[in-house]
């Protein structure tokens, strides 16, 4: 859904990795096949996502070289969309609850600093209607593809654009990256959520082997009612992110201060440019090591970039000290 209008630069960058480390089919450890980027506009900011894609390297596996996306990517936006799910939910709530027209919705989004054209508002409103009307029972081909997988892993998310608006509940299948159901509910009681979950897998014979969601009590009750005995994982990303929020901000500030201390890299590189003697090669090697350390952003929330940068700079400094001692300098 790319447009020709020049977009504003991202104000936030997030690195996403697959939550699963083993292949769902053979159990072998997944490797990171490649990383791609996408920029998504949400109600809060414009986010640059760096998404690492996992792959099974076992040639005998049925999922050999099949892409494994992070589940968190689907919580931010639908595949190939440049606007977040929260923008989609906001447009639907404005239209069907506040009875706003497309121009009024466009003005409301602009007031929230979301860069979007009126044409894209109308387009997203149509996508919202399609999403809410979605049902696997209407698509035998979709059911056949899901059954052919042999197993389902569900991710369940609720999106509420503003206080008082209906909650848009989205049920996704993680392995195929397909949306199975989406419903806008004013009340999120477990009875209504149970109905949405049953509708999501209606007609599908492949068993559900795992579920990922947040810890909302009514949702947990609905999952236990519809999928008794199925492993249910509370989303660790949001849990740890909230718990480590203050520490992550302190770490980010510390990393900024560390970067100030190694700003003399470029003059050193220029000083030895074009030289092929051993000292020049050593200088270039250490400069490359420092640059590599500076570009490592870490992974929220358990691998803070500031601490990682400090460790790598200490290792480089220790190596320099050893080299100086060997040369007697």
Secondary structure in CASP SS format (residue, H / E / C, confidence):
PFRMAT SS
TARGET T0000
AUTHOR 0000-0000-0000
METHOD secondary structure of the structure
MODEL  1
X C 1.00
X C 1.00
X C 1.00
X C 1.00
X C 1.00
X C 1.00
X C 1.00
X C 1.00
X C 1.00
X C 1.00
X C 1.00
X E 1.00
X E 1.00
X E 1.00
X E 1.00
X E 1.00
X C 1.00
X C 1.00
X C 1.00
X C 1.00
X C 1.00
X E 1.00
X C 1.00
X C 1.00
X C 1.00
X C 1.00
X C 1.00
X C 1.00
X E 1.00
X C 1.00
X E 1.00
X E 1.00
X E 1.00
X E 1.00
X E 1.00
X E 1.00
X E 1.00
X E 1.00
X E 1.00
X E 1.00
X E 1.00
X C 1.00
X C 1.00
X C 1.00
X C 1.00
X E 1.00
X E 1.00
X E 1.00
X E 1.00
X E 1.00
X E 1.00
X E 1.00
X E 1.00
X E 1.00
X E 1.00
X E 1.00
X C 1.00
X C 1.00
X C 1.00
X C 1.00
X C 1.00
X C 1.00
X C 1.00
X E 1.00
X C 1.00
X C 1.00
X C 1.00
X E 1.00
X C 1.00
X C 1.00
X H 1.00
X H 1.00
X H 1.00
X H 1.00
X H 1.00
X H 1.00
X C 1.00
X C 1.00
X C 1.00
X C 1.00
X C 1.00
X C 1.00
X E 1.00
X C 1.00
X H 1.00
X H 1.00
X H 1.00
X H 1.00
X H 1.00
X H 1.00
X H 1.00
X H 1.00
X H 1.00
X H 1.00
X H 1.00
X H 1.00
X C 1.00
X C 1.00
X C 1.00
X C 1.00
X C 1.00
X H 1.00
X H 1.00
X H 1.00
X H 1.00
X H 1.00
X H 1.00
X H 1.00
X H 1.00
X H 1.00
X H 1.00
X C 1.00
X C 1.00
X C 1.00
X C 1.00
X C 1.00
X C 1.00
X H 1.00
X H 1.00
X H 1.00
X H 1.00
X H 1.00
X H 1.00
X H 1.00
X H 1.00
X H 1.00
X H 1.00
X H 1.00
X H 1.00
X H 1.00
X H 1.00
X H 1.00
X C 1.00
X C 1.00
X C 1.00
X H 1.00
X H 1.00
X H 1.00
X C 1.00
X H 1.00
X H 1.00
X H 1.00
X H 1.00
X H 1.00
X H 1.00
X H 1.00
X H 1.00
X H 1.00
X H 1.00
X C 1.00
X E 1.00
X E 1.00
X E 1.00
X E 1.00
X E 1.00
X E 1.00
X E 1.00
X E 1.00
X E 1.00
X C 1.00
X C 1.00
X C 1.00
X C 1.00
X C 1.00
X C 1.00
X C 1.00
X E 1.00
X E 1.00
X E 1.00
X E 1.00
X E 1.00
X E 1.00
X E 1.00
X C 1.00
X C 1.00
X C 1.00
X C 1.00
X E 1.00
X E 1.00
X E 1.00
X E 1.00
X E 1.00
X E 1.00
X E 1.00
X E 1.00
X C 1.00
X C 1.00
X C 1.00
X C 1.00
X H 1.00
X H 1.00
X H 1.00
X H 1.00
X H 1.00
X H 1.00
X H 1.00
X H 1.00
X H 1.00
X H 1.00
X H 1.00
X C 1.00
X C 1.00
X C 1.00
X C 1.00
X C 1.00
X C 1.00
X E 1.00
X E 1.00
X E 1.00
X E 1.00
X E 1.00
X E 1.00
X E 1.00
X C 1.00
X C 1.00
X C 1.00
X H 1.00
X H 1.00
X H 1.00
X H 1.00
X H 1.00
X H 1.00
X H 1.00
X H 1.00
X H 1.00
X H 1.00
X C 1.00
X C 1.00
X C 1.00
X C 1.00
X C 1.00
X E 1.00
X E 1.00
X E 1.00
X C 1.00
X H 1.00
X H 1.00
X H 1.00
X H 1.00
X H 1.00
X H 1.00
X H 1.00
X H 1.00
X C 1.00
X H 1.00
X H 1.00
X H 1.00
X H 1.00
X H 1.00
X H 1.00
X H 1.00
X H 1.00
X H 1.00
X H 1.00
X H 1.00
X H 1.00
X H 1.00
X H 1.00
X H 1.00
X H 1.00
X C 1.00
X C 1.00
X C 1.00
X C 1.00
X H 1.00
X H 1.00
X H 1.00
X H 1.00
X H 1.00
X H 1.00
X H 1.00
X C 1.00
X C 1.00
X C 1.00
X C 1.00
X C 1.00
X C 1.00
X H 1.00
X H 1.00
X H 1.00
X H 1.00
X H 1.00
X H 1.00
X H 1.00
X H 1.00
X H 1.00
X H 1.00
X H 1.00
X H 1.00
X H 1.00
X H 1.00
X H 1.00
X H 1.00
X H 1.00
X C 1.00
X C 1.00
X C 1.00
X E 1.00
X E 1.00
X C 1.00
X C 1.00
X C 1.00
X E 1.00
X E 1.00
X H 1.00
X H 1.00
X H 1.00
X H 1.00
X H 1.00
X H 1.00
X H 1.00
X H 1.00
X H 1.00
X H 1.00
X H 1.00
X H 1.00
X H 1.00
X H 1.00
X H 1.00
X H 1.00
X H 1.00
X H 1.00
X H 1.00
X H 1.00
X H 1.00
X H 1.00
X H 1.00
X C 1.00
X C 1.00
END
